[in-house]
C-alpha cells in the first residue's frame, strides 16, 4: 500500500468495521432468543427484544424525530448541541492534561530521583474511582475565589478529564524522551551541549513516535472523563447527562437512549481525528509509524 492510498485504506477499513458491527447486531437480534442466551442461571448475552435491542434503522430514523412529542428541536439537533458542549470541555481537559503530563515527564527525565518518587504515584492515581472524586472536585472547586473568577461546574468536569488525560502523556513522553540511543546522548555530552539543547535537538524529536499515540489515548481518556463527570456531578448540557435522561424513556422509546451514545462516539472520533492531524504535521519525525 502506497503512502497516498494509506488514508483511503484506513477509511475503508473503518467503514468495513462499522458495517460488520451493524451486521453482527442485526444477526444476533434475528437469531437469538428474546430472553437472551442463558447458561444455567446466568445471562451471558443480552435480550434481543425491540426494547433491549432496537433495529439499527430505527435508531437512525429516530434522530430526525422531535425529542418529545410533536414540534420542537429534533433529536439530532439536541445531541449535536450536547456533543459540542462535551467536546469543548473535553478539549480543555485534554489541554490541561497534556501540559501537566508533559511537565511531569520532563521533570522525571531530568532527575532520576524524581522518576523514582513520582512515577509510582502517577500510576497509583489512576486506581482512584472517578465517580467518587468527581463530587469532591466540584465541592473543592466551588470554594475557589480568585478576583472576579467564579468556579463553574464545567471547570470541575474539565479537571476530571485532565485527571485521566495526563497519565498516558506523562508515561508516553517519558518513554519517548528516553528513546534516543546512548551513543547519540554521549555525543551531545562530548560536544558540551547542555540539557536544554539536547532536549530540543535530540530528545523531543525522538519522542514524537511515542507522543502521538499518547496524545490519542489522552484524547479518548478526556472524552470518557468528561462524560462520566457530567453524570457524576449532574452537569446539564452534555451527552453524559443526556444518556441518563434519555435512558428513562427506554421502555417506551427504545431507540431514544442510543442517540446520545452515538454523539459520545462521534465526540471521541473527532478528538482522535484532531490528534491524527497533529500526527500529519509531525510525520517527518514518525518514520517508524508510516507504512512503507
N, C-alpha and C positions, 0 to 999 in steps of 0.2 A: 504494500500500500504506500503510495507516494504521500509526501507531506501535504500536498494540496487536497488530496482526496480524503485525508485522515479525518478532518472535521465532519465531512459529509458521512463518512462511515460511522463515526460515533453517533451522529444524529439518527442514522438509520437503525443502529443497534438500540438506541434509546426508544425509538418508536416501536421497534420489534418487541422490546421488553414490556412496554405498556400494553401492546396488543396481546402478549402472552398472559399478562395478569388478568386482562378482561376475559380472555378465553377460559382460563382456569376458573375464574369467578362464576361465569355462566355455566360451565360444565359441571361444577360442583353443585350449583343451585338446581340444575336439571336432574342430576343423578343421585344426589344424596337424599336421605330421608328427611322429612320435615323436622323430626326431633333431633337431627344431627347424628353423628357417629358416636355411639356409646359402647364402651368396653367395660363390662361389669357394671359398676355404679358410677363410673367416671365418664363424663362427656369429653371426648378428645378433639372433636371437630364441631363447629357451631351449627345451629339450626339453619335450615335452608328456606324457611318461610319468607314471604314477601316483607314481613315486619322486620325480621332479623337481617335478611339479605335482599334488598330491593334490586331489581334489574338495573344494569348499568345505564340503559337508555332512559329509565325512569329518573335516575339521579341527575342525568344531564338535562333532561327536559324540565326538571324542577327548577333549574337555575333561571329559567325565563319567566317563571310564575311569580306573582307578588309574594312577599314574605308571609303576610297574614291576609286572608280574605281576598277581596277584590279591590284593586287600586293600590296606590302607594308604591314604594320602591320595590323593584324586582329583587329576587334573591341574589342574582349576580352583582347587582349594584351594591347591596349591603355587604356581601362578603368581600367585594373588591375594596370598599372603604375600610373594612376590618383588616384586610390583608395589608393595605398600605400603612395603616396605623401600627400594626405589629412589625412590619418591615422597618419602619422608621425607628422604633425603639430597639429592635434587634441590631440595626446598623450602629446606633450609638453604643450599645453594649459591646458590639464587636470591636469598635474602635478603641474603647477603653480597655478591653481585654487584650488587644494586640499591643497597646502601649505598655501595659503592666507586664505582660508576658515577655515582651522584648527586653524591657528593662531588667527583669529578673534574670533572663538568660545572659545578658551582658555581664551582670554582677557575678553570676555563678561561673562564667567562663574566665573572668579576670581574676577571681580569688577562689582558689581551691577550697579553702575553709568555708567560704560562703556556700559553695555547692553542697558540701557535706552537711552543713547546718540547715540549709533552706530547702533543698530538693525533697527530703522526706516529708516536710510539712506541706509542700505543694501537692505531693501525691495524696497525703492524708486529707487534704482539704476537699478532695473530690468524693470522699466517702460520706460526707455530711448530707443528710436528706434535704433535697432542695425545697420540698413543701414545708419543711419545718423552719427553715431560716428565712423564707420569704416574708412572713408576717413580722419577724424580728427586724429585718432590714427596713421595712416600711415604718415600724414604730421608731427605730433609731433615727431614720432619715427625717421624720416629721419634727424632730426636736432640733434640727439644724437650722440656724438662722445666721445668715451672712449678709449684712447690709439689707438690700431690698430683695434678696433672693429668697424665694419660697419653695421649699421642697414639695414636689408633687409625687403622686403615686407612680407616674411614668418613670421618674428617676429611680425609684426603688426597683422597678422591673428592669431597667437598664443595668443597674448594679448586679442583679441576679444573672442577667445574660452575660455580663462581663465576667462574673464569677465562674461560669462554665467555659467561657471562651479563652481565658488567659492560660489555662492548663496546657492544651496542645501547642500553643505558641511558645510557651516557656520551654517545654521539653523538646519540641522540634527545632527551635532556633538554637538551643544549647547544643544539640547534636550536630547541627549544621556548622556552628562556629568551631566545633572540634574536628570537622571533616578534613581540613587541609592536611596533606602529608607532612610528616615530621621534618622531612628534608626541606620542604618549602618554608616552614616556620623557622628552621635553623638558618636558612639562607637569609631571611629577613633579619634575624639576630646578628648574623655575621656582618651585614652591612650597616649595623647600628640603627635599624629602623625601629621606632618606638611602637608601643602597643596600639595607639590610635591609628597610625598609618597602616600598620599590619591589619588592623580590623577592617578598614575601608578598602584596602588594596587586595587583601587575601581572604580573610575570614568571611566577610559579608558576601562577596561573590560566590564563595564555595558553599555558603549556607542556603542559597536560593533553591536547589532541588529539594531540600528539607523544609524550607519555609513555605512554599506554595501548598503542599499537602497539609501542613499545619494550619495555614490560614483557611483552607477549605473546611477542615474539621472544626475550626473555631467558629466559622460562619454557621455551620449546621448546629453546633452547640449553642450559639447565641439565639438562634431561632427557637430551639427546644426550650431553652431557659426562659425566653420571653413568653411563650405560650403557657408554660407551666406556672410562671409567676403571675400572669394575668388571671389564671384560675385561682391561685392560692390567695391573692390579696383582693380579688373581686374587681379588678380594673375593667371597666367597660370600654368598648370601642374596638377591641382587637378580636382576632379569631379565637383566642383562648376562651374568652367569655361567651362568644357565640356558640362554641361547641357545647358548653354546659347548658345554655339557654335552649338551644335547638334540640338537645337530647331529651328534653322534657316532652317534646312532641313526637317522639319516635314511634309510639304506638299508633297514633292517628295519622301521622305523616312520616312514614319511614324513610323517605328519600331526603327529607329536610336536613337531618343532622350531618349528612355527608357533604353538604355544600361548604361549611367552614373547614371541614377536614381537607377538602380539595384546595381551599385557599391556603391552609397551612403548608401543604405540599408545594404549592406554587411559590410561596414565600421562600421556602428552603431552596427551590430550584433557582430563583432569582439571586439569592445570596451566593450559591455555588457558581452561577454564571459570572457574577461580578469578580469573584476570585479567579475564575478562568481567564477573564480579560487581563487581570494583573499578570497571570502567567504568560499570556501572549506578549505583554510588554517586556517581560524579563526572559523571553525564550532563548536569548543568546547565552544565558547562564544555566540553561536547563538541558544541556545536550544529552544527558543520561536519560531524560524523560521523553525526548522527542523520538517518535518511531522512525526507523530508517526505511 
